[in-house]
Amino acid sequence: MNIIVCLKQILDPEVPARDFRIDAEKKEAVRGTANLVTNIFCENALETALQLREKTGGRITALVFAPESGEDALRKALAMKADEAVLVINDGHPHPDPLAVAHVLAAAISKIGVFDLVMVGRESGDWGVGQTGGLLAEELGVPCISFVDNLENGTDGLIVTRQTDNGWEKARSTTPLVVTITNNEYNVPRIPKTRDIMMSARQPITRLTLDEIGVDAASIRAGGNYYEIVDISIPVKEVTCEFVTGDSLDERVDQFAKRIIEVTQAL
């Protein structure tokens, strides 16, 4: 089975709030205030792919559309035991919209060759739009199943378990197929061994330009093709402090309880 896992780099969500900055003019988070990390749902997707390969065999290709910094995400994927790594170089397009990203990924996948399964994270940890998987399936002309947390190889195709608001669903699908992966207790990303990390530094990474995959760079622009980011800001947080007074401990406890009720009813 040929599996392609699409990865995305984002600013580390664990960055302290005091270090997080917004560029109001560019309408994006300021780079350099935090490390770039692989989106956690993308790592869940890679772990799911690795577990499926252990059962069925095949090859896993990690695919990233990013600047040169995307190499770090691919090196980690190789250390986790992906077979191949492909970087489509994003040269100067800060945050292309999901439709543009899906178009680029589909073109890159067509360049890579025949595939059985494409896995993407259910959403990214920065914008959280959650549309790329479905749009990618549309571009490739194949079905898409979302919120998947487990896959098994059945006699008549893949058996897919997906999360719903009321529990889980099981579905059967033939390939080729796109799935968006969510997290569960079984697809927690493995920690690469030190030896594998060192070996990944010497493994080749295929680099592709937009021209090489047949995509017009002018179409990949900030602001996107079907929606525009109007504004971005850090939520304003008000903090107030009140002191409860009273002549005795019982009176202070009573005043405290009444104040808690008033505050919660006002929410």
Summary of the structure (lengths in Angstrom):
residues: 267
radius of gyration: 22.7
end to end distance: 52.6
largest distance: 78.8
contacts: 799
relative contact order: 0.17
helix: 31%
strand: 26%
